[in-house]
Amino acid sequence: MVTALLPLSISRLGLWAFGLILVLGFLKLIRLLLRRQMLARAIDSFPGPPTHWLFGHALEWPGLLLSFQIQQTGSLDKVVSWTHQFPYAHQLWVGPFLGFLNIYEPDYAKAVYGRGDPKAPDVYDFFLQWIGKGLLVLHGPKWYQHRKLLTPGFHYDVLKPYVALFAESTHVMLDKWEEKALKNKSFDIFSDVGHMALDSLMKCTFGKGNVGLSHSDNSYYLAVSDLTLLMQQRIDSFQYHNDFIYWLTPHGRRFLRACQVAHDHTDQVIRERKAALQDEKEWKKIQNRRHLDFLDILLGARDEDGIKLSDADLRAEVDTFMFEGHDTTTSGISWILYCMAQYPEHQHRCREEIREILGDRDSIQWDDLGKMTYLTMFMKETFRLYPPVPQVYRQLSKPVSFVDGRSLPAGSLISLHIYALHRNSTVWPDPEVFDPLRFSPENIAGRHPFAFIPFSAGPRNCIGQQFAMNEMKVVTALCLLRFEFALDPSKVPIKLPQLVLRSKNGIHLHLKPLRPGSGK
């Protein structure tokens, strides 16, 4: 009798489970439809390109994956063309349920980023598994607390000793390039620059570098590289946007393993460093070091009430610093060197400026960075045309009114298209012309403060922008002293917007050594 009832019970259980899945699916669909209705109503007063009922704007780019970021090659310049058709902003739909107001005009950018506290949209939850709740995703009082506590870590007194660390990592890369250049063939510089940038970050964050890495250090080094790649793959693939599905895939399991390695390493270093702070002799050793690393600064941070960051907060901010500081500088340096190769007359002028500043010296010092005026203008013009982060997203925490009388309610999603803003012809005369003198003091004077925002803008601008600028100056200057850069006409970079601006086919350059041997 029991045996006869067993198949019936299993069948009934299956029906119940199927019914539950249908109900949950129906509720999810209702929630998505309500969300779409809210977003559509919010941006209804803003016209935009034609949309498909299912694919949104995906059909504008054949072969486009339904991903959070429109990534088809050519899509960046497509949005630039829309700036002529839709002044200020336009609707941007990614699939049927995710609608943004895509903005690319200085006054609109100021209205959103110049006041209030816009927060990261829900889709940034992809990042939480690795970086936790750091500055990138925090908002409200906790964001203000963290921002205040972290700001001293980027004071110029802290940044000064990093110049030598940047140079150390750069020389390792340049020695590799010396060997590659002997083959008289162009090669892709992007991965080498990425390796160098991560090496510099390891030194500045933990006081570690490639030389003498422990097994744990090396595992962390590899895990960060892996996580950056996997994060991009997840954003690229619509089917991976669902947590349940993603964690069942090989990529999802690999992501979790890499997260565990990264978290275990950061937690271990934090424990060891906190223990050292309890030992008076060890604390004196740390204070007498030639520089304090980023973790030292975070461990010593206190607010006005004496409250410090928790271990979870410490890990989140360290992981955020590693995540944000790695790919962005890699992109920035790679496109700077590409522009050096593309515009040899500017390359020559930058090199001569550096030689004049250094004189007989072959090493760069802190005070040299402020004297590199033409190089700085060149870098900024590169960031105008090739911003390391071409597009950022926010969710309004309060209503906003724009200069033309239109408005958006709280909860609306914003896409700030930095690439299109920097090439907006109503803002920049002859926007496709490369001209470093756009950033001379006299030309900057009358410019809208939100016309050029490679590091975002307003209260939530990049806290590490001075760190990044210093690193890129040191690296670029040392590169120019060792090599002359030239284009490979057969391998022109194909711009690809991802988390950062990359090239689909790499950035291939010819390098001609300017000095025999190591150049030291």
Disulfide bonds with the S-S distance in Angstrom:
none
